[in-house]
Amino acid sequence: MKPKNLAIVGASGRMGRQVVAALADSQQFNLVAALGRENSEAEGIDSGVLAGIKANGVAVSGEFSCLQKADVVIDFALPESLPERLTWYQKLRVPAVICTTGFGQETAAKMQDAAKVIAILYAANTSVGINLLAALTENASRVLGMEADIEVLEAHHTKKQDAPSGTALLLGDAAARGRGQVLADVAAYDRNGKDEVHRTGSIGFASIRAGDIVGEHTVYLVVAGERIELTHRVAQRSTFAAGALRAAAWLAKPQKPGFYQMKDMLGLD
């Protein structure tokens, strides 16, 4: 099978560099573009060298026009400029795996609009294991129903900017969906206030930021006399890079315009 042309957006970031490194021995993809922030220190540097591997001949660029040759994009860039990036993906008709987290409802709506034009796979977490955990969480919540108190605990490194993490929200949404709730109606983000009262049916979130923790998530489902703890831990960021490449390969088959998630790619529905 002929390799697909892949572009990485956010190529100078922590996860962008991981994806570049993962492509070193890839038979599925040719890296054709590595987009970073315009006028950043990384602009013009070979993306392979930046990722800590041998030079690959693809320099980091700040110009969106470099995406024209791509069959598919993997986007690990910051949330602030995601609306602009979505406009470019639509303009160039390039499908995109969006891995950005920490954006609001307005940007989420723009993503849904873009999915009417191109194929978009949104992944708050590209780990195959975490998406299996979400499926398990939804099923457990469905079985236990409103009798269960559900709490989501997540831990990440100190440079993680959003809390709770996008993955914690993914798990909370799965728990809510399992028992017919809407997460926005039942989420509890602060259990620490002295006037906070536990509400039956609420789904609570707690965050830890410490050291270099890559990512840990536990869903607690507690009923009288017993509890279920569903936990996923990631030891290395290459796990996320592998999942992102798997998602990109699926999206570039190609898929029809639409909004997809990792569960669609994994056949979990």
C-alpha positions in Angstrom: 0.0 0.0 0.0 1.3 3.4 -0.9 2.3 5.5 2.1 0.1 8.5 3.0 1.4 12.0 3.2 1.2 13.2 6.8 1.5 16.7 8.3 2.1 17.3 12.0 0.7 20.5 13.5 2.3 21.4 16.8 5.5 19.7 15.6 7.8 21.6 18.0 5.7 20.7 21.1 6.2 17.7 23.4 3.7 15.4 21.6 4.5 16.7 18.1 8.1 15.7 18.6 7.0 12.2 19.8 5.0 11.7 16.6 7.9 12.9 14.4 10.2 10.3 16.2 7.6 7.6 15.8 7.6 8.2 12.0 11.3 7.4 11.7 10.7 3.8 10.7 7.1 4.1 9.4 6.0 2.3 6.3 2.5 3.9 6.4 3.4 7.6 6.2 5.7 10.1 4.5 6.1 13.2 6.7 5.6 16.1 4.3 5.1 19.0 6.7 5.8 20.0 10.3 4.0 23.1 11.4 5.0 25.1 14.4 4.2 28.6 15.7 5.1 31.4 13.3 8.4 33.1 14.3 9.1 30.5 17.0 12.6 29.5 17.9 11.9 26.1 16.3 11.0 27.5 12.9 13.5 26.4 10.2 15.0 23.6 12.3 14.8 20.1 10.9 11.9 18.4 12.7 13.8 15.1 13.0 16.7 16.8 14.8 14.2 18.7 17.0 12.7 15.3 17.9 16.1 13.9 18.9 16.4 11.6 15.9 18.4 11.9 12.6 17.5 14.7 10.2 14.5 13.9 8.0 14.6 16.8 5.6 11.3 18.4 6.8 11.9 21.7 8.6 9.5 23.2 11.0 7.5 25.9 9.3 5.1 28.6 10.4 3.2 28.7 7.1 -0.2 26.8 6.8 0.4 26.5 3.1 2.9 23.7 3.9 -0.1 21.5 4.5 -1.2 21.4 0.9 0.6 18.1 0.2 -0.9 16.3 3.1 -3.4 13.5 2.9 -4.1 13.8 6.7 -3.0 16.0 9.6 -2.3 15.2 13.2 -2.8 18.3 15.4 -1.3 18.5 18.8 -1.0 22.3 18.9 -2.4 24.7 21.6 -6.1 25.4 21.9 -6.0 29.1 21.4 -5.4 29.0 17.6 -7.5 25.9 16.9 -10.4 27.9 15.2 -7.9 29.3 12.7 -6.4 25.9 12.1 -9.8 24.4 11.5 -10.4 27.1 8.9 -7.3 26.1 7.1 -8.1 22.4 7.2 -11.4 23.1 5.6 -9.9 25.4 3.0 -7.3 22.7 2.0 -9.8 19.9 2.3 -7.4 17.9 4.5 -8.8 15.5 7.2 -7.5 16.0 10.7 -6.9 14.1 13.9 -7.4 16.8 16.5 -5.7 16.0 19.8 -5.9 19.5 21.3 -7.6 19.8 24.7 -8.6 22.7 26.9 -10.9 24.6 24.5 -14.4 25.9 25.1 -17.8 25.3 23.7 -17.5 27.9 20.9 -14.4 26.1 19.5 -16.1 22.7 19.9 -19.0 24.1 17.8 -16.5 25.2 15.1 -15.1 21.7 15.1 -18.6 20.2 14.5 -19.1 22.7 11.6 -15.8 21.8 10.1 -16.8 18.1 10.2 -19.5 18.9 7.7 -16.8 19.6 5.2 -13.9 17.3 6.1 -13.4 14.2 8.2 -12.3 15.1 11.7 -11.4 12.6 14.4 -11.3 14.3 17.8 -9.2 12.5 20.4 -8.8 13.9 23.9 -6.5 11.0 24.4 -5.1 8.8 21.6 -4.2 5.9 23.8 -6.1 2.7 22.8 -6.2 1.7 26.5 -7.8 4.9 27.7 -10.5 4.5 25.1 -11.2 1.0 26.2 -11.4 2.4 29.8 -14.0 4.8 28.6 -16.1 2.0 27.2 -15.7 0.0 30.4 -16.7 3.1 32.4 -19.9 3.6 30.4 -20.9 0.0 30.8 -20.2 -0.1 34.5 -22.2 3.2 35.0 -25.1 1.8 33.0 -25.2 -1.4 35.2 -24.8 0.4 38.6 -27.0 3.4 37.7 -27.8 6.1 40.1 -26.9 3.9 43.1 -23.2 4.5 42.4 -21.2 7.6 43.4 -18.8 8.3 40.6 -15.5 10.2 41.0 -12.7 10.7 38.4 -9.1 11.2 39.6 -6.4 12.3 37.2 -2.7 12.9 37.6 -0.3 14.6 35.2 3.1 16.4 35.1 3.4 20.0 36.4 3.4 21.6 32.9 -0.1 20.3 32.1 -2.2 23.4 31.6 -5.8 22.3 31.7 -7.5 20.7 34.8 -9.4 18.5 34.8 -7.7 16.9 31.9 -9.5 16.3 28.6 -9.2 12.6 29.3 -10.8 13.0 32.7 -13.7 14.8 31.0 -13.9 12.0 28.4 -14.3 9.5 31.2 -16.8 11.6 33.0 -18.8 12.0 29.8 -18.7 8.2 29.4 -20.0 7.7 33.0 -22.8 10.2 32.5 -23.8 8.7 29.2 -24.0 5.3 30.8 -26.8 6.3 33.1 -28.5 8.7 30.8 -27.1 12.0 32.1 -25.5 15.0 30.5 -22.1 15.7 32.1 -22.5 19.5 32.2 -25.6 19.0 34.4 -24.0 16.8 37.0 -20.2 17.6 37.0 -18.7 18.6 40.3 -15.3 20.3 39.9 -14.8 21.5 43.5 -15.3 19.2 46.5 -13.2 21.4 48.7 -15.4 24.3 49.5 -16.9 24.2 53.0 -20.3 24.9 51.7 -20.1 22.1 49.0 -22.7 19.4 49.5 -22.4 16.1 47.8 -25.3 15.8 45.3 -26.7 12.3 44.5 -26.0 11.5 40.9 -23.1 14.0 40.6 -19.8 13.0 38.9 -16.8 14.5 40.7 -13.3 15.4 39.4 -10.0 15.7 41.2 -6.6 16.7 39.7 -3.0 16.1 40.7 -0.1 18.0 39.1 3.3 16.5 40.2 6.7 15.9 38.7 6.9 14.2 35.4 3.8 12.0 35.6 2.8 11.2 32.0 -0.8 10.4 32.7 -2.9 8.4 35.2 -6.7 8.2 35.4 -8.9 6.3 37.8 -12.7 6.1 37.8 -14.2 5.2 41.2 -17.7 3.7 41.1 -18.8 3.3 44.7 -22.0 1.7 46.1 -22.8 0.6 49.7 -20.3 -1.9 50.8 -18.1 -2.2 47.7 -16.4 -0.2 45.0 -15.0 -0.6 41.5 -11.8 1.2 40.5 -10.9 1.4 36.9 -7.4 2.6 36.3 -5.2 3.4 33.3 -1.5 4.5 33.6 0.8 5.6 30.8 4.5 5.1 31.2 5.7 6.9 28.0 4.4 9.4 25.6 5.2 7.2 22.6 1.9 5.4 23.5 0.0 8.5 22.5 2.1 8.9 19.3 1.3 5.4 18.3 -2.4 5.9 18.9 -2.4 9.1 16.9 -0.7 7.4 13.9 -3.2 4.6 14.1 -6.1 7.2 14.0 -4.5 9.0 11.1 -4.2 5.8 9.1 -7.9 5.1 9.7 -9.0 8.6 8.8 -6.9 8.7 5.6 -8.4 5.5 4.1 -10.3 7.9 3.5 -13.4 8.4 5.6 -16.4 10.5 4.6 -16.7 14.0 6.0 -18.0 13.8 9.6 -17.1 13.9 13.3 -15.4 10.8 14.5 -13.8 9.7 17.8 -11.3 7.0 18.8 -14.2 4.7 19.6 -15.3 4.8 15.9 -11.8 3.9 14.8 -11.6 1.0 17.4 -15.2 -0.2 16.7 -16.2 0.1 20.3 -19.8 1.2 19.6 
